[in-house]
Amino acid sequence: MKSTILKSGLSALALLTVLNSCSKKEEGFTINGTIAGLDKGTVYLENTDEKGNKKIADSAQIQKDGTFTLTGKVSEPLLHTIKLKGEEYGAYFLLSNEDIKVEAKKDSIYKAKVSGATQNDIYRSYYDNEFKKIQNIAGPVYKLSDSLTQNGKVKLTAEQQTAMDKKWKDLQTFADDLTDKFIRKNKDKIAGALVISDRIVSYGTPEQVKMYYGILTPEVQKSVYGKQLKEAIDLNDKTAVGVAAPEFSQTDVNGKLVKLSDYKGKYVLVDFWASWCGPCRKENPNVVLAYKTYHDKGFDVLGVSLDDKKNLWEKAIEKDGLTWTHVSDLKGWQNEAAILYGVKMVPTNYLIGPDGKIVAKNLREAELQSKLKEIFSKS
């Protein structure tokens, strides 16, 4: 419940501007930027293609007064980043064919003020308004939970658990309502599709993704981000409860090839995680408990790591006492099994039955124990 709350991100003219008004400006875009504190160097305009690969769209030399100019044309509003050579982060914004101004400081390009990008203003308004309201309410709830449990070390009483469950539910309702209103208000804007992608694809349900995709106007559905939403829907259908789990194979820590089909005949929890993922490490004791309780009855776990450094992966396995089989191709977020299953966040898990079909998704904390108890009490 908690992880669905936060994770992870206007003028009247902006509210009335439709997608076409930004995508049909014949002369394209002009970005006039200033980076205070710099008098030389190169600034890069980077975007991400439909396959998720980053590429440099353009570059410009920084002048002695810290200014630079980038020009070009986009077929539709697309997310871009302005960054300096060697820097991982930069100013992230929705680029459209307009006259855009970027003001930044050399040590904090990612905090740059971007003005003149109408579609970006609408998109950012969600995080400056709705999402900030959610954060302001969620913060105290998180602090209260951590205080009562002493950061997870103390179990809540039945009364405390009931009270906290109500707080989480109320917060979820509040967050869902604000996000719902924003999407419906901006169903004809790229911002609507992006907020669905940011908040619903990662933290909502497949049914919610389908519903909100259906709300978008046909024009937005045909955009790059609308097409990505449709791909997410199709992928969710391939990994829905009741369908055959997609086959995959990867090597374990010793280099031995392990296939998902090796587990046919058992209940297996395919657990996508990573050593660097705090929520994963926090959930690991719960998975250990499930494994110790039900392994002898026909339950197994197959850990799939989104690590890219083998030594950190192996240390986490040992430290957390994860005694089941672990596999990884050490490609991080580009892990082929994770891509196959549409994993957008970790931890993510799939409980697969003896017949190879998906029984349940994202079972955590008490839900995992409850589901396994239900299954094995019948056997």
ChimeraX attribute file (.defattr): number of C-alpha atoms within 10 A of each C-alpha:
attribute: neighborCount
match mode: 1-to-1
recipient: residues
	/A:1	11
	/A:2	14
	/A:3	10
	/A:4	14
	/A:5	21
	/A:6	16
	/A:7	12
	/A:8	10
	/A:9	12
	/A:10	10
	/A:11	9
	/A:12	7
	/A:13	9
	/A:14	15
	/A:15	15
	/A:16	12
	/A:17	15
	/A:18	18
	/A:19	20
	/A:20	14
	/A:21	15
	/A:22	22
	/A:23	20
	/A:24	16
	/A:25	15
	/A:26	10
	/A:27	12
	/A:28	17
	/A:29	21
	/A:30	17
	/A:31	22
	/A:32	15
	/A:33	22
	/A:34	21
	/A:35	23
	/A:36	16
	/A:37	13
	/A:38	16
	/A:39	14
	/A:40	15
	/A:41	14
	/A:42	13
	/A:43	21
	/A:44	19
	/A:45	20
	/A:46	19
	/A:47	20
	/A:48	15
	/A:49	12
	/A:50	11
	/A:51	7
	/A:52	9
	/A:53	8
	/A:54	13
	/A:55	13
	/A:56	13
	/A:57	13
	/A:58	14
	/A:59	19
	/A:60	15
	/A:61	16
	/A:62	19
	/A:63	16
	/A:64	12
	/A:65	13
	/A:66	20
	/A:67	19
	/A:68	21
	/A:69	18
	/A:70	17
	/A:71	17
	/A:72	13
	/A:73	18
	/A:74	15
	/A:75	14
	/A:76	19
	/A:77	26
	/A:78	21
	/A:79	17
	/A:80	21
	/A:81	22
	/A:82	22
	/A:83	21
	/A:84	18
	/A:85	10
	/A:86	6
	/A:87	8
	/A:88	8
	/A:89	14
	/A:90	21
	/A:91	20
	/A:92	20
	/A:93	22
	/A:94	22
	/A:95	25
	/A:96	30
	/A:97	27
	/A:98	23
	/A:99	16
	/A:100	20
	/A:101	17
	/A:102	21
	/A:103	18
	/A:104	20
	/A:105	16
	/A:106	16
	/A:107	11
	/A:108	13
	/A:109	22
	/A:110	18
	/A:111	14
	/A:112	21
	/A:113	14
	/A:114	19
	/A:115	14
	/A:116	17
	/A:117	23
	/A:118	26
	/A:119	26
	/A:120	22
	/A:121	20
	/A:122	23
	/A:123	21
	/A:124	17
	/A:125	16
	/A:126	20
	/A:127	15
	/A:128	13
	/A:129	11
	/A:130	16
	/A:131	17
	/A:132	14
	/A:133	15
	/A:134	20
	/A:135	16
	/A:136	10
	/A:137	13
	/A:138	20
	/A:139	11
	/A:140	11
	/A:141	17
	/A:142	15
	/A:143	13
	/A:144	14
	/A:145	18
	/A:146	14
	/A:147	12
	/A:148	17
	/A:149	15
	/A:150	13
	/A:151	12
	/A:152	12
	/A:153	9
	/A:154	11
	/A:155	11
	/A:156	15
	/A:157	11
	/A:158	9
	/A:159	9
	/A:160	14
	/A:161	14
	/A:162	11
	/A:163	11
	/A:164	18
	/A:165	14
	/A:166	12
	/A:167	16
	/A:168	19
	/A:169	14
	/A:170	12
	/A:171	20
	/A:172	18
	/A:173	12
	/A:174	16
	/A:175	21
	/A:176	17
	/A:177	12
	/A:178	16
	/A:179	20
	/A:180	16
	/A:181	12
	/A:182	20
	/A:183	22
	/A:184	14
	/A:185	12
	/A:186	21
	/A:187	22
	/A:188	22
	/A:189	27
	/A:190	27
	/A:191	26
	/A:192	29
	/A:193	29
	/A:194	20
	/A:195	21
	/A:196	26
	/A:197	20
	/A:198	16
	/A:199	19
	/A:200	22
	/A:201	23
	/A:202	19
	/A:203	21
	/A:204	16
	/A:205	12
	/A:206	18
	/A:207	13
	/A:208	15
	/A:209	22
	/A:210	19
	/A:211	11
	/A:212	18
	/A:213	24
	/A:214	13
	/A:215	17
	/A:216	22
	/A:217	16
	/A:218	13
	/A:219	15
	/A:220	23
	/A:221	22
	/A:222	13
	/A:223	19
	/A:224	17
	/A:225	22
	/A:226	23
	/A:227	16
	/A:228	18
	/A:229	22
	/A:230	17
	/A:231	13
	/A:232	18
	/A:233	19
	/A:234	15
	/A:235	17
	/A:236	20
	/A:237	12
	/A:238	17
	/A:239	20
	/A:240	19
	/A:241	17
	/A:242	14
	/A:243	14
	/A:244	16
	/A:245	22
	/A:246	15
	/A:247	12
	/A:248	14
	/A:249	16
	/A:250	20
	/A:251	17
	/A:252	16
	/A:253	16
	/A:254	8
	/A:255	11
	/A:256	10
	/A:257	11
	/A:258	18
	/A:259	15
	/A:260	17
	/A:261	15
	/A:262	9
	/A:263	20
	/A:264	15
	/A:265	14
	/A:266	18
	/A:267	26
	/A:268	24
	/A:269	27
	/A:270	20
	/A:271	23
	/A:272	26
	/A:273	25
	/A:274	25
	/A:275	21
	/A:276	13
	/A:277	14
	/A:278	12
	/A:279	13
	/A:280	18
	/A:281	18
	/A:282	14
	/A:283	14
	/A:284	20
	/A:285	15
	/A:286	15
	/A:287	21
	/A:288	16
	/A:289	13
	/A:290	21
	/A:291	23
	/A:292	13
	/A:293	14
	/A:294	16
	/A:295	16
	/A:296	9
	/A:297	13
	/A:298	14
	/A:299	23
	/A:300	22
	/A:301	25
	/A:302	20
	/A:303	22
	/A:304	25
	/A:305	26
	/A:306	27
	/A:307	23
	/A:308	18
	/A:309	12
	/A:310	14
	/A:311	11
	/A:312	13
	/A:313	22
	/A:314	15
	/A:315	12
	/A:316	15
	/A:317	19
	/A:318	10
	/A:319	9
	/A:320	14
	/A:321	12
	/A:322	18
	/A:323	13
	/A:324	13
	/A:325	15
	/A:326	23
	/A:327	24
	/A:328	27
	/A:329	21
	/A:330	19
	/A:331	13
	/A:332	15
	/A:333	18
	/A:334	16
	/A:335	20
	/A:336	18
	/A:337	22
	/A:338	22
	/A:339	12
	/A:340	15
	/A:341	21
	/A:342	20
	/A:343	19
	/A:344	14
	/A:345	16
	/A:346	20
	/A:347	24
	/A:348	20
	/A:349	22
	/A:350	23
	/A:351	25
	/A:352	29
	/A:353	22
	/A:354	16
	/A:355	15
	/A:356	22
	/A:357	20
	/A:358	22
	/A:359	21
	/A:360	18
	/A:361	17
	/A:362	17
	/A:363	20
	/A:364	18
	/A:365	15
	/A:366	9
	/A:367	11
	/A:368	20
	/A:369	19
	/A:370	13
	/A:371	16
	/A:372	18
	/A:373	14
	/A:374	11
	/A:375	12
	/A:376	13
	/A:377	8
	/A:378	6
	/A:379	7
